[in-house]
Amino acid sequence: MIPTRIIIFAKAPQPGFAKTRLIPLLGAEAAAKLAKQMLSNTLFNALAADIGTVELCSTPKIDDIAWQGITLPVGIKITDQGEGDLGARLARASERVFENTGPVLLIGTDCVEMSAPLLRKAAQSLCEHDAIIHCTADGGYALLGLKRHSAALFRDMPWSTDAVASTTIARIRQLGWSLHVGQLLHDVDTPQDLKYL
């Protein structure tokens, strides 16, 4: 299998900054504690997958006070998400990887089913396909794997809507790339999603 970089996009798990849609139910402290646990689980599984470099792409920058007291595992690369909407940040990270290494798996920390075997299987799929996507029940995606780069996959995307995954799939097909659609996954973003924990 070709070494595959896993880039994890994450907010600092601080009260009032992470998992804000869960605050009305859980409170700011408990929502941040959940965000911290989900970050820890995602990093653990990414490292356990053992398919290539694990990169934490953080917001704000890792030297910001928001990350103070957050223990991160050794052996991960840390970068800054930078400015712009989610699409601009994903495109920038994706392009940077393809300039140096390629292929890449782009994930967040919200998916409870993100596991080392799932990540290994996704990387294996990139041996046979140009892209892989794991859609989420809310219409987004929990994982986007790419063997090629195109900023069109991220530009003018209806982020935070139920059209993100379908629009991404349509754009991959417009590019003429081969695509594997993996199993449906679940993100924990809203109080209704807590049942997936």
KEKE-3310 file (N, C-alpha, C; in steps of 0.2 Angstrom, whole numbers, plus 5000, padded with zeros to 4 digits):
npx = (5004:5002:5011:5000:4994:4986:4975:4969:4957:4954:4946:4952:4948:4940:4929:4915:4920:4922:4911:4899:4885:4880:4880:4868:4862:4871:4880:4894:4906:4905:4902:4915:4923:4918:4922:4936:4938:4934:4943:4955:4952:4951:4964:4971:4966:4970:4984:4985:4981:4992:4997:5004:5010:5003:4993:4989:4978:4976:4965:4963:4980:4992:5000:4992:4984:4972:4975:4983:4987:4981:4985:4995:4998:5014:5024:5015:5012:5010:5000:4994:4977:4974:4967:4950:4936:4929:4931:4942:4952:4953:4956:4969:4976:4976:4981:4994:4999:4999:5009:5020:5019:5006:4995:4980:4970:4956:4950:4938:4935:4923:4916:4910:4912:4925:4939:4954:4954:4945:4951:4962:4957:4951:4962:4968:4958:4961:4971:4965:4956:4953:4947:4939:4925:4916:4901:4890:4876:4869:4871:4883:4901:4912:4924:4936:4945:4959:4968:4972:4973:4961:4955:4942:4934:4931:4928:4916:4907:4892:4893:4890:4877:4864:4868:4882:4889:4883:4885:4899:4902:4896:4904:4917:4914:4911:4924:4929:4935:4938:4928:4925:4912:4910:4904:4890:4892:4891:4891:4894:4886:4874:4862:4853:4861:4868:4865:4872:4884)
npy = (4994:5011:5024:5034:5050:5056:5068:5077:5088:5100:5109:5118:5110:5119:5126:5134:5136:5124:5111:5118:5117:5108:5114:5120:5108:5100:5110:5121:5117:5102:5100:5104:5094:5083:5085:5085:5072:5066:5071:5065:5051:5051:5054:5044:5032:5036:5036:5022:5016:5016:5020:5030:5047:5056:5070:5084:5097:5112:5124:5137:5142:5130:5135:5144:5150:5143:5130:5126:5115:5104:5088:5081:5067:5060:5060:5065:5077:5094:5107:5123:5128:5140:5154:5158:5150:5133:5126:5133:5130:5116:5114:5120:5112:5100:5102:5106:5093:5086:5092:5087:5074:5065:5051:5056:5056:5065:5070:5074:5076:5072:5060:5045:5032:5032:5023:5013:5002:5006:5017:5011:5003:5013:5019:5009:5008:5019:5014:5008:5017:5035:5043:5042:5042:5044:5046:5055:5053:5065:5071:5077:5073:5062:5057:5060:5054:5056:5054:5062:5080:5093:5109:5112:5103:5109:5122:5135:5128:5121:5122:5114:5110:5098:5095:5093:5081:5075:5085:5085:5072:5073:5082:5075:5065:5073:5077:5066:5056:5040:5033:5028:5024:5023:5015:5022:5034:5042:5058:5067:5081:5088:5088:5078:5069:5062:5050:5041:5040)
npz = (5000:4996:5005:5015:5019:5033:5037:5050:5054:5066:5079:5093:5108:5118:5130:5124:5111:5104:5098:5099:5096:5104:5117:5122:5127:5134:5141:5141:5146:5147:5134:5128:5134:5128:5115:5117:5120:5108:5099:5104:5103:5089:5085:5091:5083:5070:5071:5075:5063:5055:5042:5036:5038:5051:5053:5062:5058:5064:5072:5083:5079:5085:5095:5101:5116:5118:5115:5126:5139:5132:5129:5116:5106:5103:5088:5078:5065:5065:5059:5054:5051:5044:5036:5029:5022:5026:5015:5008:5017:5017:5004:5003:5012:5006:4993:4997:5002:4990:4983:4989:4994:4993:4992:5001:5016:5021:5036:5050:5068:5072:5070:5076:5072:5066:5063:5066:5057:5047:5042:5036:5027:5018:5014:5006:4996:4989:4981:4970:4966:4961:4971:4987:4997:5013:5017:5028:5039:5040:5027:5025:5024:5032:5029:5016:5004:4993:4978:4969:4965:4966:4966:4964:4971:4983:4982:4983:4990:4997:5013:5029:5026:5020:5007:5005:5003:4992:4982:4982:4977:4964:4958:4958:4949:4938:4935:4930:4938:4946:4958:4975:4985:5002:5017:5025:5038:5055:5061:5077:5080:5084:5097:5094:5089:5099:5102:5094:5101)
capx = (5000:5006:5010:4994:4994:4979:4975:4964:4955:4951:4946:4954:4942:4939:4922:4912:4923:4921:4904:4894:4878:4879:4880:4861:4860:4877:4884:4900:4911:4904:4903:4922:4926:4917:4926:4943:4938:4933:4950:4960:4950:4953:4971:4973:4964:4974:4991:4985:4980:4999:4997:5008:5010:4996:4994:4984:4978:4972:4962:4968:4987:4994:5004:4987:4982:4967:4978:4986:4984:4979:4991:4994:5002:5020:5024:5011:5014:5005:5000:4988:4972:4974:4961:4946:4930:4932:4933:4948:4957:4954:4960:4975:4980:4976:4986:5001:5001:5001:5015:5025:5018:5000:4988:4978:4963:4954:4944:4937:4935:4916:4913:4911:4914:4931:4943:4960:4953:4941:4956:4967:4953:4950:4969:4968:4953:4965:4976:4961:4952:4955:4944:4935:4921:4912:4896:4887:4869:4867:4872:4890:4905:4917:4931:4937:4952:4961:4974:4973:4970:4957:4952:4935:4930:4931:4926:4909:4903:4887:4895:4885:4870:4864:4870:4889:4892:4881:4889:4906:4902:4894:4910:4922:4911:4912:4931:4930:4939:4935:4926:4923:4908:4911:4898:4887:4894:4888:4894:4890:4886:4868:4859:4850:4867:4872:4863:4877:4889)
capy = (5000:5018:5028:5039:5055:5057:5075:5078:5095:5100:5115:5117:5108:5123:5128:5139:5136:5117:5107:5123:5116:5104:5117:5120:5102:5098:5115:5122:5112:5095:5099:5104:5088:5078:5087:5083:5065:5064:5072:5060:5045:5051:5054:5037:5028:5038:5033:5015:5014:5015:5020:5036:5053:5059:5077:5088:5104:5115:5130:5142:5139:5126:5139:5148:5148:5138:5123:5125:5110:5099:5084:5078:5061:5061:5057:5068:5083:5099:5112:5128:5128:5146:5158:5156:5145:5126:5124:5135:5127:5109:5114:5122:5107:5095:5104:5105:5086:5083:5095:5084:5066:5062:5052:5059:5056:5071:5069:5078:5073:5071:5054:5040:5026:5032:5018:5011:4997:5010:5021:5007:5001:5019:5020:5003:5010:5023:5010:5006:5023:5041:5046:5038:5046:5041:5051:5055:5053:5072:5074:5079:5067:5061:5056:5061:5052:5058:5052:5068:5086:5098:5114:5112:5099:5113:5129:5137:5122:5123:5119:5114:5108:5091:5094:5093:5075:5074:5090:5083:5066:5075:5086:5070:5062:5078:5077:5059:5052:5034:5035:5022:5027:5019:5015:5028:5035:5047:5063:5070:5088:5091:5084:5072:5064:5059:5043:5037:5038)
capz = (5000:4996:5011:5014:5024:5036:5039:5054:5055:5073:5083:5100:5112:5123:5131:5120:5105:5101:5099:5101:5095:5110:5123:5125:5131:5139:5144:5138:5149:5145:5126:5127:5137:5123:5109:5118:5120:5101:5096:5107:5099:5082:5084:5092:5078:5065:5072:5075:5056:5053:5035:5034:5042:5054:5053:5065:5056:5070:5073:5080:5079:5090:5100:5104:5123:5117:5115:5132:5143:5128:5128:5110:5106:5100:5082:5074:5062:5067:5055:5055:5045:5041:5035:5024:5024:5027:5008:5007:5022:5015:4997:5004:5015:5001:4988:5000:5002:4983:4981:4993:4995:4990:4993:5007:5019:5025:5041:5056:5074:5074:5068:5081:5069:5063:5067:5062:5051:5042:5038:5032:5021:5014:5010:5001:4991:4984:4976:4965:4964:4962:4977:4991:5002:5017:5018:5034:5039:5039:5021:5024:5024:5037:5026:5009:5002:4986:4975:4964:4968:4962:4971:4962:4976:4989:4980:4983:4992:5002:5019:5034:5023:5018:5000:5004:5000:4985:4978:4981:4973:4958:4956:4957:4943:4933:4934:4927:4942:4948:4965:4979:4990:5007:5021:5028:5045:5058:5065:5083:5080:5087:5103:5092:5087:5104:5102:5091:5106)
cpx = (5004:5005:5004:4994:4987:4980:4968:4962:4951:4951:4949:4948:4941:4931:4920:4915:4922:4914:4899:4887:4876:4878:4873:4859:4865:4880:4890:4906:4911:4905:4911:4925:4924:4921:4934:4943:4938:4940:4955:4958:4952:4960:4974:4972:4969:4981:4991:4984:4987:5000:5001:5007:5003:4998:4988:4984:4973:4970:4961:4975:4988:4997:4999:4986:4976:4969:4982:4983:4981:4985:4990:4999:5009:5020:5019:5014:5008:5006:4994:4983:4972:4967:4956:4940:4933:4934:4940:4954:4958:4958:4967:4979:4981:4981:4993:5003:5003:5007:5021:5025:5012:5000:4986:4971:4962:4949:4944:4938:4928:4913:4915:4914:4921:4936:4949:4958:4949:4946:4961:4963:4952:4957:4970:4964:4957:4970:4972:4957:4955:4953:4940:4931:4917:4907:4893:4879:4866:4868:4879:4894:4910:4924:4931:4944:4953:4967:4976:4970:4966:4953:4944:4931:4928:4928:4919:4905:4898:4888:4890:4878:4870:4866:4878:4892:4889:4884:4896:4906:4900:4901:4916:4920:4912:4920:4933:4935:4935:4934:4923:4919:4908:4904:4896:4889:4890:4892:4890:4891:4880:4866:4856:4855:4870:4870:4868:4883:4889)
cpy = (5006:5021:5034:5044:5056:5064:5076:5086:5096:5107:5113:5116:5112:5125:5134:5140:5129:5114:5112:5122:5111:5107:5118:5114:5100:5103:5115:5118:5105:5095:5099:5097:5083:5079:5085:5076:5062:5065:5067:5053:5045:5051:5047:5032:5030:5035:5025:5012:5012:5015:5026:5041:5055:5066:5080:5095:5107:5122:5132:5138:5136:5130:5144:5146:5143:5131:5121:5120:5104:5094:5080:5072:5063:5058:5060:5075:5088:5105:5117:5128:5134:5149:5155:5151:5138:5124:5126:5132:5120:5109:5116:5116:5101:5096:5104:5098:5084:5086:5091:5076:5063:5055:5054:5057:5062:5069:5074:5074:5071:5064:5048:5034:5026:5028:5016:5007:5001:5014:5017:5005:5007:5020:5015:5005:5014:5020:5008:5012:5030:5045:5041:5043:5042:5046:5050:5055:5060:5075:5077:5073:5068:5060:5057:5059:5054:5056:5058:5074:5090:5103:5114:5108:5103:5120:5130:5131:5124:5120:5119:5113:5101:5090:5093:5087:5074:5079:5088:5077:5068:5079:5081:5067:5067:5078:5071:5055:5046:5036:5029:5026:5022:5019:5021:5028:5041:5051:5065:5077:5091:5086:5078:5066:5060:5052:5038:5036:5032)
cpz = (5000:5002:5010:5020:5027:5039:5043:5056:5061:5075:5090:5105:5119:5124:5127:5113:5101:5103:5102:5101:5100:5116:5126:5129:5136:5143:5141:5140:5147:5138:5125:5129:5131:5117:5111:5118:5112:5098:5098:5103:5092:5081:5086:5086:5072:5065:5072:5068:5053:5045:5032:5039:5045:5055:5057:5062:5060:5068:5080:5080:5085:5096:5104:5111:5123:5118:5122:5136:5139:5127:5121:5110:5102:5093:5077:5071:5064:5062:5057:5049:5041:5040:5030:5027:5024:5020:5006:5011:5019:5008:4998:5007:5010:4995:4991:5000:4995:4981:4984:4993:4991:4992:5000:5009:5023:5030:5046:5062:5076:5073:5073:5078:5065:5067:5062:5056:5045:5038:5034:5026:5016:5010:5005:4995:4986:4980:4970:4962:4965:4969:4981:4996:5006:5019:5025:5034:5038:5032:5020:5023:5030:5035:5018:5007:4994:4984:4970:4968:4963:4967:4970:4967:4982:4988:4980:4985:4998:5009:5024:5031:5021:5011:4999:5001:4993:4980:4976:4976:4965:4954:4954:4950:4937:4931:4930:4931:4944:4956:4969:4985:4996:5011:5024:5036:5048:5062:5071:5083:5084:5093:5100:5090:5092:5105:5099:5096:5109)
residu = (MET:ILE:PRO:THR:ARG:ILE:ILE:ILE:PHE:ALA:LYS:ALA:PRO:GLN:PRO:GLY:PHE:ALA:LYS:THR:ARG:LEU:ILE:PRO:LEU:LEU:GLY:ALA:GLU:ALA:ALA:ALA:LYS:LEU:ALA:LYS:GLN:MET:LEU:SER:ASN:THR:LEU:PHE:ASN:ALA:LEU:ALA:ALA:ASP:ILE:GLY:THR:VAL:GLU:LEU:CYS:SER:THR:PRO:LYS:ILE:ASP:ASP:ILE:ALA:TRP:GLN:GLY:ILE:THR:LEU:PRO:VAL:GLY:ILE:LYS:ILE:THR:ASP:GLN:GLY:GLU:GLY:ASP:LEU:GLY:ALA:ARG:LEU:ALA:ARG:ALA:SER:GLU:ARG:VAL:PHE:GLU:ASN:THR:GLY:PRO:VAL:LEU:LEU:ILE:GLY:THR:ASP:CYS:VAL:GLU:MET:SER:ALA:PRO:LEU:LEU:ARG:LYS:ALA:ALA:GLN:SER:LEU:CYS:GLU:HIS:ASP:ALA:ILE:ILE:HIS:CYS:THR:ALA:ASP:GLY:GLY:TYR:ALA:LEU:LEU:GLY:LEU:LYS:ARG:HIS:SER:ALA:ALA:LEU:PHE:ARG:ASP:MET:PRO:TRP:SER:THR:ASP:ALA:VAL:ALA:SER:THR:THR:ILE:ALA:ARG:ILE:ARG:GLN:LEU:GLY:TRP:SER:LEU:HIS:VAL:GLY:GLN:LEU:LEU:HIS:ASP:VAL:ASP:THR:PRO:GLN:ASP:LEU:LYS:TYR:LEU)
# end
